[in-house]
């Protein structure tokens, strides 16, 4: 009979067993990790506290309880870490979704808004506008190039009289 359990759980194996909840939670996630870790805890507890199952070893009761308490402590800490990680991940997903919604709104607004700003140099006689390259453009061409406006052409009644004095719109 081996006292202290060195034959059944040597030093490195005990460290692995204590680190097992961390591995289980990181691979399986919070819910499944907790279930598997608790099943493993139940098996370990039975092995450590019921020496009649294995005739060739026996843990001292104090050592078995310390191991069980250490395992429970590590299980609790690991569960809390996994819960924090899940919560943090959920917050990141929510923030990413909010950012995407805002990005779509901004892109939509950017497509809709094309504004003219600042002072426009305009000829006082022919009303052409000078662009940034120094070329003079018709007002309608300049505004169409620098905004989302589209133009249709017609004549106001005053210009109609000026340019076509013989035209009578009532006929």
Helices and strands as residue ranges (DSSP letters): E 2-3, H 11-28, H 30-49, G 51-53, E 57-58, H 61-112, E 129-130, E 136-137, H 139-146, H 157-163
